[in-house]
Amino acid sequence: MRLFKFVLALALMTGLTGSTMAADKYVIDKVHSSITFSVKHMMISTVKGGFDDFSGEIMLDENDITKSSVMVTIQTASINTGNEGRDKHLKSPDFFDATINGEITFTSARIEKKDGGFIAYGTLTMRAISKEIALPFELAGPVDPGRGKLIGVAATLTINREDYDIKWNRVMDFGVAVSNEVKIELNLEAGQPKG
């Protein structure tokens, strides 16, 4: 009898601990999110663009953020800079080669607290090339407007596009047509899936 009570108590404690420590799943709401980039053009101006089609999920452990994770997938063919000709060039083999390399992905391996914010360490894959990166981000929420909990994530990252074999350029007397450094900004809203 004592053994039964001990096993029952242990099971209850384990179940309670597991439910307390379990991470909550949040799915990116594309309507209220954006993934954009900016790059220097002709060394004098900045061209901005973004991706219209992306998805992802965040597993958030509110008790221990280091046990959380994030995964984001971007459809390269959805690139949009507001100019049809430029977008066609960006989808070509000179840049993203979207027909063959249809997705850009980021998957975190670990998350750490840093200087009042957080850093997601993980793998960024583009044009079938994977690189380990550190992605600083800020987390807002969760809040519950009455239809389930929501969180916000804001992140900024600068990459060298040549690291991912995106090397097209044109050398001018004053420099190059397109900078190798690309600034990427993610502003994501994610909610708990219904059901």
N, CA and C atoms as a LAMMPS dump frame, in Angstrom:
ITEM: TIMESTEP
0
ITEM: NUMBER OF ATOMS
585
ITEM: BOX BOUNDS ff ff ff
-5.0000000000000000e+02 5.0000000000000000e+02
-5.0000000000000000e+02 5.0000000000000000e+02
-5.0000000000000000e+02 5.0000000000000000e+02
ITEM: ATOMS id mol type element x y z
1 1 1 N 0.832 -1.202 0
2 1 2 C 0 0 0
3 1 3 C 0.873 1.26 0
4 2 1 N 1.899 1.243 0.844
5 2 2 C 2.806 2.39 0.894
6 2 3 C 3.51 2.58 -0.441
7 3 1 N 3.886 1.464 -1.061
8 3 2 C 4.555 1.537 -2.358
9 3 3 C 3.624 2.155 -3.397
10 4 1 N 2.349 1.76 -3.346
11 4 2 C 1.366 2.294 -4.292
12 4 3 C 1.222 3.808 -4.121
13 5 1 N 1.13 4.247 -2.848
14 5 2 C 0.991 5.677 -2.574
15 5 3 C 2.224 6.449 -3.049
16 6 1 N 3.393 5.848 -2.837
17 6 2 C 4.636 6.497 -3.26
18 6 3 C 4.687 6.65 -4.778
19 7 1 N 4.331 5.568 -5.487
20 7 2 C 4.344 5.596 -6.951
21 7 3 C 3.323 6.602 -7.472
22 8 1 N 2.137 6.639 -6.841
23 8 2 C 1.099 7.575 -7.257
24 8 3 C 1.552 9.026 -7.05
25 9 1 N 2.151 9.282 -5.887
26 9 2 C 2.636 10.632 -5.597
27 9 3 C 3.73 11.041 -6.573
28 10 1 N 4.626 10.111 -6.871
29 10 2 C 5.709 10.385 -7.812
30 10 3 C 5.158 10.688 -9.201
31 11 1 N 4.146 9.926 -9.611
32 11 2 C 3.542 10.136 -10.923
33 11 3 C 2.871 11.501 -11.008
34 12 1 N 2.17 11.871 -9.935
35 12 2 C 1.506 13.175 -9.904
36 12 3 C 2.523 14.31 -9.948
37 13 1 N 3.611 14.16 -9.192
38 13 2 C 4.641 15.19 -9.171
39 13 3 C 5.305 15.321 -10.536
40 14 1 N 5.571 14.188 -11.161
41 14 2 C 6.199 14.193 -12.481
42 14 3 C 5.295 14.846 -13.504
43 15 1 N 4.018 14.51 -13.436
44 15 2 C 3.06 15.098 -14.363
45 15 3 C 2.929 16.584 -14.163
46 16 1 N 2.893 17.016 -12.904
47 16 2 C 2.777 18.436 -12.603
48 16 3 C 4.008 19.196 -13.062
49 17 1 N 5.166 18.63 -12.776
50 17 2 C 6.412 19.273 -13.191
51 17 3 C 6.498 19.374 -14.703
52 18 1 N 6.109 18.298 -15.39
53 18 2 C 6.164 18.291 -16.846
54 18 3 C 5.262 19.342 -17.451
55 19 1 N 4.033 19.487 -16.904
56 19 2 C 3.113 20.469 -17.448
57 19 3 C 3.586 21.882 -17.165
58 20 1 N 4.255 22.076 -16.026
59 20 2 C 4.748 23.405 -15.672
60 20 3 C 5.909 23.808 -16.565
61 21 1 N 6.747 22.847 -16.893
62 21 2 C 7.963 23.148 -17.633
63 21 3 C 7.772 23.056 -19.144
64 22 1 N 6.635 22.511 -19.591
65 22 2 C 6.447 22.312 -21.022
66 22 3 C 6.412 23.646 -21.756
67 23 1 N 7.014 23.663 -22.941
68 23 2 C 7.009 24.87 -23.763
69 23 3 C 5.683 24.989 -24.5
70 24 1 N 5.219 26.222 -24.668
71 24 2 C 3.995 26.488 -25.415
72 24 3 C 4.337 26.741 -26.876
73 25 1 N 3.49 26.225 -27.756
74 25 2 C 3.716 26.386 -29.191
75 25 3 C 3.009 27.637 -29.705
76 26 1 N 3.761 28.453 -30.449
77 26 2 C 3.214 29.643 -31.1
78 26 3 C 3.514 29.554 -32.596
79 27 1 N 2.519 29.877 -33.409
80 27 2 C 2.672 29.837 -34.863
81 27 3 C 2.699 31.267 -35.4
82 28 1 N 3.637 31.551 -36.293
83 28 2 C 3.777 32.901 -36.846
84 28 3 C 2.521 33.302 -37.614
85 29 1 N 2.01 34.481 -37.303
86 29 2 C 0.863 35.068 -37.99
87 29 3 C 1.396 35.975 -39.097
88 30 1 N 1.336 35.477 -40.316
89 30 2 C 1.945 36.188 -41.446
90 30 3 C 1.299 37.554 -41.695
91 31 1 N 0.015 37.663 -41.396
92 31 2 C -0.707 38.916 -41.633
93 31 3 C -0.149 40.057 -40.782
94 32 1 N 0.317 39.72 -39.583
95 32 2 C 0.819 40.733 -38.66
96 32 3 C 2.337 40.649 -38.476
97 33 1 N 3.023 40.093 -39.461
98 33 2 C 4.474 39.917 -39.375
99 33 3 C 5.136 40.386 -40.665
100 34 1 N 6.435 40.611 -40.591
101 34 2 C 7.184 40.974 -41.796
102 34 3 C 8.622 40.486 -41.679
103 35 1 N 9.173 40.099 -42.821
104 35 2 C 10.595 39.77 -42.928
105 35 3 C 11.138 40.62 -44.068
106 36 1 N 11.983 41.582 -43.726
107 36 2 C 12.458 42.544 -44.714
108 36 3 C 13.988 42.58 -44.75
109 37 1 N 14.518 43.207 -45.795
110 37 2 C 15.97 43.352 -45.913
111 37 3 C 16.283 44.694 -46.555
112 38 1 N 17.511 45.129 -46.376
113 38 2 C 17.976 46.354 -47.031
114 38 3 C 19.431 46.176 -47.428
115 39 1 N 19.801 46.796 -48.555
116 39 2 C 21.154 46.648 -49.074
117 39 3 C 21.54 47.924 -49.816
118 40 1 N 22.807 48.292 -49.734
119 40 2 C 23.3 49.483 -50.412
120 40 3 C 23.356 49.255 -51.931
121 41 1 N 22.903 50.255 -52.684
122 41 2 C 22.928 50.196 -54.143
123 41 3 C 23.788 51.337 -54.671
124 42 1 N 24.755 50.996 -55.502
125 42 2 C 25.688 51.97 -56.073
126 42 3 C 26.438 52.763 -55
127 43 1 N 26.472 52.213 -53.806
128 43 2 C 27.2 52.789 -52.678
129 43 3 C 26.617 54.116 -52.18
130 44 1 N 25.457 54.523 -52.714
131 44 2 C 24.915 55.834 -52.339
132 44 3 C 23.489 55.777 -51.804
133 45 1 N 22.76 54.697 -52.094
134 45 2 C 21.37 54.619 -51.655
135 45 3 C 21.091 53.238 -51.082
136 46 1 N 19.949 53.106 -50.437
137 46 2 C 19.563 51.837 -49.828
138 46 3 C 18.285 51.323 -50.473
139 47 1 N 18.342 50.103 -50.983
140 47 2 C 17.167 49.448 -51.552
141 47 3 C 16.591 48.506 -50.507
142 48 1 N 15.275 48.574 -50.344
143 48 2 C 14.612 47.723 -49.359
144 48 3 C 13.661 46.751 -50.044
145 49 1 N 13.477 45.619 -49.422
146 49 2 C 12.554 44.621 -49.945
147 49 3 C 12.131 43.682 -48.839
148 50 1 N 11.41 42.648 -49.224
149 50 2 C 10.963 41.688 -48.227
150 50 3 C 10.483 40.414 -48.88
151 51 1 N 9.958 39.528 -48.067
152 51 2 C 9.4 38.266 -48.544
153 51 3 C 7.933 38.206 -48.126
154 52 1 N 7.075 37.867 -49.076
155 52 2 C 5.638 37.849 -48.807
156 52 3 C 5.149 36.518 -48.254
157 53 1 N 5.92 35.464 -48.44
158 53 2 C 5.47 34.135 -48.019
159 53 3 C 6.498 33.503 -47.082
160 54 1 N 6.103 33.299 -45.847
161 54 2 C 6.977 32.671 -44.857
162 54 3 C 6.114 32.038 -43.775
163 55 1 N 6.733 31.173 -43.006
164 55 2 C 6.011 30.476 -41.939
165 55 3 C 7.006 30.108 -40.848
166 56 1 N 6.479 29.637 -39.734
167 56 2 C 7.375 29.217 -38.668
168 56 3 C 6.654 29.03 -37.357
169 57 1 N 7.376 28.482 -36.407
170 57 2 C 6.804 28.284 -35.082
171 57 3 C 7.853 28.541 -34.01
172 58 1 N 7.354 28.946 -32.87
173 58 2 C 8.196 29.227 -31.71
174 58 3 C 7.701 28.381 -30.554
175 59 1 N 8.596 27.632 -29.952
176 59 2 C 8.276 26.877 -28.741
177 59 3 C 8.823 27.689 -27.572
178 60 1 N 7.921 28.259 -26.777
179 60 2 C 8.325 29.18 -25.72
180 60 3 C 8.1 28.578 -24.342
181 61 1 N 9.182 28.466 -23.592
182 61 2 C 9.12 28.068 -22.187
183 61 3 C 9.243 29.345 -21.362
184 62 1 N 8.127 29.811 -20.824
185 62 2 C 8.126 31.079 -20.089
186 62 3 C 8.965 31.007 -18.817
187 63 1 N 9.107 29.814 -18.251
188 63 2 C 9.877 29.653 -17.022
189 63 3 C 11.378 29.638 -17.272
190 64 1 N 11.766 29.212 -18.468
191 64 2 C 13.192 29.117 -18.8
192 64 3 C 13.355 29.316 -20.299
193 65 1 N 13.64 30.55 -20.699
194 65 2 C 13.726 30.892 -22.114
195 65 3 C 14.784 30.069 -22.839
196 66 1 N 15.788 29.585 -22.114
197 66 2 C 16.86 28.815 -22.753
198 66 3 C 16.371 27.459 -23.248
199 67 1 N 15.188 27.049 -22.806
200 67 2 C 14.606 25.787 -23.27
201 67 3 C 13.627 26.012 -24.42
202 68 1 N 13.602 27.226 -24.93
203 68 2 C 12.724 27.558 -26.048
204 68 3 C 13.438 27.298 -27.375
205 69 1 N 12.686 27.395 -28.471
206 69 2 C 13.276 27.185 -29.796
207 69 3 C 12.456 27.933 -30.84
208 70 1 N 13.067 28.128 -32.001
209 70 2 C 12.381 28.817 -33.094
210 70 3 C 12.772 28.197 -34.425
211 71 1 N 11.818 28.165 -35.341
212 71 2 C 12.066 27.659 -36.688
213 71 3 C 11.303 28.543 -37.673
214 72 1 N 11.999 29.055 -38.68
215 72 2 C 11.387 29.937 -39.673
216 72 3 C 11.746 29.441 -41.068
217 73 1 N 10.752 29.443 -41.971
218 73 2 C 10.965 29.062 -43.367
219 73 3 C 10.451 30.175 -44.27
220 74 1 N 11.299 30.608 -45.202
221 74 2 C 10.948 31.677 -46.142
222 74 3 C 10.936 31.102 -47.557
223 75 1 N 9.908 31.422 -48.317
224 75 2 C 9.836 31.014 -49.721
225 75 3 C 10.552 32.07 -50.565
226 76 1 N 11.667 31.682 -51.174
227 76 2 C 12.496 32.661 -51.882
228 76 3 C 11.774 33.298 -53.069
229 77 1 N 10.883 32.563 -53.704
230 77 2 C 10.17 33.096 -54.868
231 77 3 C 9.207 34.214 -54.495
232 78 1 N 8.986 34.414 -53.2
233 78 2 C 8.061 35.465 -52.76
234 78 3 C 8.772 36.796 -52.537
235 79 1 N 10.035 36.897 -52.949
236 79 2 C 10.78 38.14 -52.752
237 79 3 C 10.075 39.298 -53.458
238 80 1 N 10.056 40.448 -52.802
239 80 2 C 9.309 41.588 -53.326
240 80 3 C 10.041 42.888 -52.982
241 81 1 N 10.562 43.546 -54.014
242 81 2 C 11.226 44.84 -53.813
243 81 3 C 10.441 45.98 -54.451
244 82 1 N 9.246 45.653 -54.955
245 82 2 C 8.424 46.678 -55.583
246 82 3 C 8.775 46.961 -57.024
247 83 1 N 9.64 46.13 -57.613
248 83 2 C 10.035 46.304 -59.004
249 83 3 C 10.1 44.929 -59.658
250 84 1 N 9.245 44.705 -60.647
251 84 2 C 9.12 43.378 -61.253
252 84 3 C 10.42 42.9 -61.89
253 85 1 N 11.101 43.778 -62.607
254 85 2 C 12.346 43.395 -63.262
255 85 3 C 13.431 43.031 -62.268
256 86 1 N 13.551 43.821 -61.219
257 86 2 C 14.551 43.532 -60.187
258 86 3 C 14.223 42.232 -59.463
259 87 1 N 12.944 42.03 -59.156
260 87 2 C 12.546 40.799 -58.47
261 87 3 C 12.856 39.567 -59.322
262 88 1 N 12.644 39.682 -60.63
263 88 2 C 12.955 38.573 -61.535
264 88 3 C 14.446 38.266 -61.506
265 89 1 N 15.275 39.314 -61.479
266 89 2 C 16.72 39.115 -61.412
267 89 3 C 17.116 38.463 -60.088
268 90 1 N 16.502 38.896 -58.991
269 90 2 C 16.829 38.335 -57.676
270 90 3 C 16.443 36.859 -57.567
271 91 1 N 15.43 36.443 -58.307
272 91 2 C 15.016 35.032 -58.29
273 91 3 C 15.894 34.168 -59.194
274 92 1 N 16.687 34.796 -60.047
275 92 2 C 17.502 34.078 -61.03
276 92 3 C 18.736 33.461 -60.381
277 93 1 N 19.484 32.632 -61.137
278 93 2 C 20.716 32.03 -60.599
279 93 3 C 21.771 33.049 -60.167
280 94 1 N 21.67 34.297 -60.627
281 94 2 C 22.618 35.322 -60.183
282 94 3 C 22.509 35.58 -58.684
283 95 1 N 21.305 35.366 -58.147
284 95 2 C 21.083 35.643 -56.73
285 95 3 C 20.533 34.396 -56.016
286 96 1 N 19.231 34.328 -55.801
287 96 2 C 18.674 33.245 -54.981
288 96 3 C 18.474 31.927 -55.727
289 97 1 N 18.408 31.977 -57.056
290 97 2 C 18.147 30.765 -57.844
291 97 3 C 16.915 30.048 -57.281
292 98 1 N 15.804 30.792 -57.239
293 98 2 C 14.607 30.349 -56.521
294 98 3 C 13.988 29.069 -57.065
295 99 1 N 14.177 28.782 -58.344
296 99 2 C 13.6 27.56 -58.91
297 99 3 C 14.21 26.32 -58.276
298 100 1 N 15.511 26.362 -58.01
299 100 2 C 16.21 25.217 -57.417
300 100 3 C 16.26 25.329 -55.898
301 101 1 N 16.488 26.524 -55.411
302 101 2 C 16.61 26.743 -53.962
303 101 3 C 15.391 27.518 -53.472
304 102 1 N 14.329 26.781 -53.257
305 102 2 C 13.036 27.402 -52.988
306 102 3 C 12.847 27.957 -51.595
307 103 1 N 13.726 27.595 -50.66
308 103 2 C 13.496 28.003 -49.276
309 103 3 C 14.761 28.534 -48.605
310 104 1 N 14.544 29.473 -47.717
311 104 2 C 15.559 29.919 -46.76
312 104 3 C 15.051 29.496 -45.391
313 105 1 N 15.903 28.865 -44.589
314 105 2 C 15.438 28.381 -43.287
315 105 3 C 16.385 28.81 -42.17
316 106 1 N 15.794 28.999 -41.009
317 106 2 C 16.576 29.194 -39.787
318 106 3 C 16 28.289 -38.714
319 107 1 N 16.878 27.514 -38.086
320 107 2 C 16.479 26.632 -36.993
321 107 3 C 17.429 26.849 -35.828
322 108 1 N 16.873 27.175 -34.681
323 108 2 C 17.723 27.443 -33.516
324 108 3 C 18.215 26.146 -32.887
325 109 1 N 19.398 26.221 -32.305
326 109 2 C 19.958 25.101 -31.552
327 109 3 C 19.892 25.372 -30.055
328 110 1 N 20.06 26.651 -29.692
329 110 2 C 19.95 27.049 -28.284
330 110 3 C 19.668 28.543 -28.2
331 111 1 N 19.133 28.946 -27.068
332 111 2 C 18.818 30.352 -26.838
333 111 3 C 19.428 30.78 -25.514
334 112 1 N 20.037 31.966 -25.509
335 112 2 C 20.67 32.483 -24.296
336 112 3 C 20.178 33.894 -24
337 113 1 N 20.166 34.249 -22.712
338 113 2 C 19.893 35.624 -22.306
339 113 3 C 21.161 36.44 -22.497
340 114 1 N 21.001 37.686 -22.977
341 114 2 C 22.186 38.504 -23.228
342 114 3 C 21.827 39.984 -23.193
343 115 1 N 22.442 40.735 -22.28
344 115 2 C 22.332 42.194 -22.244
345 115 3 C 20.888 42.69 -22.319
346 116 1 N 20.027 42.127 -21.516
347 116 2 C 18.639 42.564 -21.486
348 116 3 C 17.776 41.994 -22.592
349 117 1 N 18.378 41.237 -23.504
350 117 2 C 17.639 40.601 -24.587
351 117 3 C 17.992 39.132 -24.662
352 118 1 N 17.933 38.602 -25.868
353 118 2 C 18.209 37.182 -26.06
354 118 3 C 18.977 36.982 -27.361
355 119 1 N 19.649 35.85 -27.465
356 119 2 C 20.327 35.467 -28.701
357 119 3 C 19.946 34.031 -29.036
358 120 1 N 19.481 33.835 -30.267
359 120 2 C 19.194 32.489 -30.76
360 120 3 C 20.375 32.037 -31.613
361 121 1 N 21.043 31.007 -31.179
362 121 2 C 22.141 30.42 -31.943
363 121 3 C 21.573 29.271 -32.768
364 122 1 N 21.854 29.284 -34.065
365 122 2 C 21.292 28.231 -34.893
366 122 3 C 21.877 28.234 -36.288
367 123 1 N 21.169 27.58 -37.207
368 123 2 C 21.652 27.376 -38.565
369 123 3 C 20.778 28.119 -39.564
370 124 1 N 21.418 28.987 -40.352
371 124 2 C 20.742 29.676 -41.448
372 124 3 C 21.155 29 -42.75
373 125 1 N 20.164 28.54 -43.506
374 125 2 C 20.433 27.839 -44.762
375 125 3 C 19.842 28.624 -45.927
376 126 1 N 20.701 28.886 -46.921
377 126 2 C 20.303 29.64 -48.1
378 126 3 C 21.101 29.115 -49.287
379 127 1 N 20.441 28.885 -50.399
380 127 2 C 21.104 28.317 -51.583
381 127 3 C 21.864 27.035 -51.231
382 128 1 N 21.261 26.216 -50.367
383 128 2 C 21.809 24.919 -49.952
384 128 3 C 23.114 25.042 -49.176
385 129 1 N 23.414 26.231 -48.677
386 129 2 C 24.596 26.451 -47.842
387 129 3 C 24.135 26.786 -46.433
388 130 1 N 24.642 26.063 -45.469
389 130 2 C 24.248 26.249 -44.072
390 130 3 C 25.39 26.872 -43.279
391 131 1 N 25.068 27.91 -42.53
392 131 2 C 26.043 28.594 -41.689
393 131 3 C 25.473 28.767 -40.287
394 132 1 N 26.351 28.623 -39.296
395 132 2 C 25.943 28.874 -37.914
396 132 3 C 25.944 30.38 -37.668
397 133 1 N 24.846 30.889 -37.126
398 133 2 C 24.748 32.325 -36.867
399 133 3 C 24.241 32.569 -35.45
400 134 1 N 24.426 33.801 -35.001
401 134 2 C 23.867 34.251 -33.726
402 134 3 C 22.86 35.35 -34.041
403 135 1 N 21.615 35.133 -33.67
404 135 2 C 20.533 36.056 -34.003
405 135 3 C 20.022 36.752 -32.74
406 136 1 N 20.416 38.017 -32.513
407 136 2 C 19.907 38.751 -31.348
408 136 3 C 18.426 39.087 -31.551
409 137 1 N 17.638 38.978 -30.484
410 137 2 C 16.219 39.305 -30.63
411 137 3 C 15.634 39.803 -29.317
412 138 1 N 14.507 40.484 -29.447
413 138 2 C 13.735 40.933 -28.298
414 138 3 C 12.398 40.205 -28.304
415 139 1 N 11.911 39.904 -27.12
416 139 2 C 10.653 39.172 -26.978
417 139 3 C 9.652 40.023 -26.22
418 140 1 N 8.434 40.131 -26.748
419 140 2 C 7.358 40.861 -26.083
420 140 3 C 6.192 39.91 -25.817
421 141 1 N 5.556 40.077 -24.665
422 141 2 C 4.443 39.204 -24.306
423 141 3 C 4.909 38.051 -23.448
424 142 1 N 4.043 37.072 -23.291
425 142 2 C 2.76 36.92 -23.986
426 142 3 C 1.659 37.82 -23.433
427 143 1 N 0.716 38.137 -24.331
428 143 2 C -0.509 38.825 -23.946
429 143 3 C -1.684 37.988 -24.446
430 144 1 N -2.837 38.196 -23.852
431 144 2 C -4.027 37.45 -24.27
432 144 3 C -5.164 38.433 -24.525
433 145 1 N -5.439 38.734 -25.812
434 145 2 C -6.517 39.665 -26.141
435 145 3 C -7.898 39.026 -26.111
436 146 1 N -7.957 37.765 -25.679
437 146 2 C -9.238 37.083 -25.589
438 146 3 C -9.414 35.953 -26.577
439 147 1 N -8.442 35.79 -27.468
440 147 2 C -8.527 34.702 -28.454
441 147 3 C -7.303 33.79 -28.383
442 148 1 N -6.616 33.824 -27.255
443 148 2 C -5.41 33.027 -27.09
444 148 3 C -4.19 33.906 -26.934
445 149 1 N -3.14 33.346 -26.385
446 149 2 C -1.937 34.129 -26.108
447 149 3 C -1.167 34.477 -27.385
448 150 1 N -0.573 35.677 -27.359
449 150 2 C 0.239 36.167 -28.471
450 150 3 C 1.6 36.607 -27.958
451 151 1 N 2.618 36.455 -28.795
452 151 2 C 3.944 36.981 -28.48
453 151 3 C 4.473 37.74 -29.688
454 152 1 N 5.427 38.625 -29.432
455 152 2 C 6.083 39.349 -30.508
456 152 3 C 7.586 39.138 -30.444
457 153 1 N 8.206 39.01 -31.599
458 153 2 C 9.658 38.834 -31.689
459 153 3 C 10.206 39.843 -32.696
460 154 1 N 11.222 40.594 -32.286
461 154 2 C 11.891 41.543 -33.173
462 154 3 C 13.375 41.205 -33.219
463 155 1 N 13.903 41.026 -34.426
464 155 2 C 15.308 40.63 -34.576
465 155 3 C 15.936 41.351 -35.761
466 156 1 N 17.214 41.652 -35.632
467 156 2 C 17.972 42.285 -36.713
468 156 3 C 19.3 41.557 -36.88
469 157 1 N 19.653 41.3 -38.12
470 157 2 C 20.87 40.544 -38.418
471 157 3 C 21.5 41.095 -39.688
472 158 1 N 22.822 41.187 -39.714
473 158 2 C 23.542 41.561 -40.93
474 158 3 C 24.385 40.378 -41.384
475 159 1 N 24.225 40.003 -42.651
476 159 2 C 24.992 38.885 -43.197
477 159 3 C 25.788 39.352 -44.41
478 160 1 N 26.795 38.566 -44.761
479 160 2 C 27.529 38.758 -46.005
480 160 3 C 26.941 37.78 -47.018
481 161 1 N 26.319 38.291 -48.067
482 161 2 C 25.621 37.422 -49.013
483 161 3 C 26.565 36.461 -49.73
484 162 1 N 27.845 36.834 -49.849
485 162 2 C 28.795 35.945 -50.512
486 162 3 C 29.016 34.658 -49.721
487 163 1 N 28.75 34.688 -48.413
488 163 2 C 28.862 33.469 -47.607
489 163 3 C 27.884 32.4 -48.076
490 164 1 N 26.834 32.837 -48.782
491 164 2 C 25.805 31.912 -49.263
492 164 3 C 25.814 31.823 -50.793
493 165 1 N 26.963 32.093 -51.364
494 165 2 C 27.189 31.967 -52.808
495 165 3 C 26.28 32.892 -53.625
496 166 1 N 25.921 34.03 -53.05
497 166 2 C 25.186 35.055 -53.801
498 166 3 C 26.212 36.132 -54.147
499 167 1 N 26.872 35.954 -55.285
500 167 2 C 28.079 36.727 -55.578
501 167 3 C 27.951 37.706 -56.737
502 168 1 N 26.798 37.728 -57.392
503 168 2 C 26.687 38.624 -58.545
504 168 3 C 26.969 40.066 -58.143
505 169 1 N 27.722 40.767 -59.005
506 169 2 C 27.984 42.175 -58.765
507 169 3 C 28.502 42.815 -60.042
508 170 1 N 28.631 44.107 -59.998
509 170 2 C 29.201 44.846 -61.116
510 170 3 C 30.145 45.889 -60.537
511 171 1 N 31.405 45.819 -60.941
512 171 2 C 32.409 46.735 -60.404
513 171 3 C 32.356 48.058 -61.154
514 172 1 N 32.278 49.132 -60.374
515 172 2 C 32.249 50.477 -60.938
516 172 3 C 33.514 51.236 -60.509
517 173 1 N 33.718 52.399 -61.094
518 173 2 C 34.859 53.23 -60.7
519 173 3 C 34.78 53.621 -59.231
520 174 1 N 33.562 53.764 -58.731
521 174 2 C 33.346 54.229 -57.359
522 174 3 C 33.093 53.093 -56.373
523 175 1 N 33.108 51.857 -56.861
524 175 2 C 32.837 50.727 -55.972
525 175 3 C 32.074 49.634 -56.695
526 176 1 N 31.06 49.082 -56.035
527 176 2 C 30.28 47.997 -56.627
528 176 3 C 28.809 48.392 -56.711
529 177 1 N 28.081 47.685 -57.573
530 177 2 C 26.668 47.994 -57.775
531 177 3 C 25.826 47.627 -56.561
532 178 1 N 26.158 46.48 -55.945
533 178 2 C 25.368 45.986 -54.809
534 178 3 C 26.306 45.609 -53.668
535 179 1 N 26.034 46.124 -52.497
536 179 2 C 26.865 45.8 -51.33
537 179 3 C 26.764 44.318 -50.98
538 180 1 N 27.835 43.774 -50.442
539 180 2 C 27.799 42.383 -49.975
540 180 3 C 27.068 42.251 -48.645
541 181 1 N 27.045 43.316 -47.868
542 181 2 C 26.37 43.279 -46.572
543 181 3 C 24.873 43.522 -46.741
544 182 1 N 24.09 42.635 -46.171
545 182 2 C 22.631 42.731 -46.242
546 182 3 C 22.072 42.733 -44.824
547 183 1 N 21.254 43.725 -44.537
548 183 2 C 20.614 43.816 -43.227
549 183 3 C 19.235 43.176 -43.302
550 184 1 N 18.974 42.25 -42.397
551 184 2 C 17.698 41.534 -42.363
552 184 3 C 16.967 41.878 -41.07
553 185 1 N 15.679 42.169 -41.194
554 185 2 C 14.867 42.481 -40.023
555 185 3 C 13.642 41.574 -39.974
556 186 1 N 13.415 41.001 -38.816
557 186 2 C 12.234 40.173 -38.595
558 186 3 C 11.37 40.823 -37.521
559 187 1 N 10.121 41.069 -37.856
560 187 2 C 9.136 41.536 -36.888
561 187 3 C 7.971 40.556 -36.935
562 188 1 N 7.927 39.697 -35.944
563 188 2 C 7.007 38.565 -35.976
564 188 3 C 5.987 38.629 -34.852
565 189 1 N 4.748 38.322 -35.199
566 189 2 C 3.71 38.098 -34.199
567 189 3 C 3.288 36.641 -34.323
568 190 1 N 3.206 35.968 -33.199
569 190 2 C 2.864 34.546 -33.219
570 190 3 C 1.807 34.256 -32.168
571 191 1 N 0.897 33.357 -32.508
572 191 2 C -0.177 33.011 -31.591
573 191 3 C -0.282 31.514 -31.393
574 192 1 N -0.928 31.13 -30.328
575 192 2 C -1.123 29.713 -30.059
576 192 3 C -2.177 29.154 -31.007
577 193 1 N -1.882 28.025 -31.641
578 193 2 C -2.851 27.434 -32.569
579 193 3 C -4.116 27.003 -31.843
580 194 1 N -5.237 27.151 -32.511
581 194 2 C -6.514 26.763 -31.911
582 194 3 C -6.728 25.264 -32.056
583 195 1 N -7.44 24.708 -31.085
584 195 2 C -7.794 23.307 -31.162
585 195 3 C -6.827 22.386 -30.517
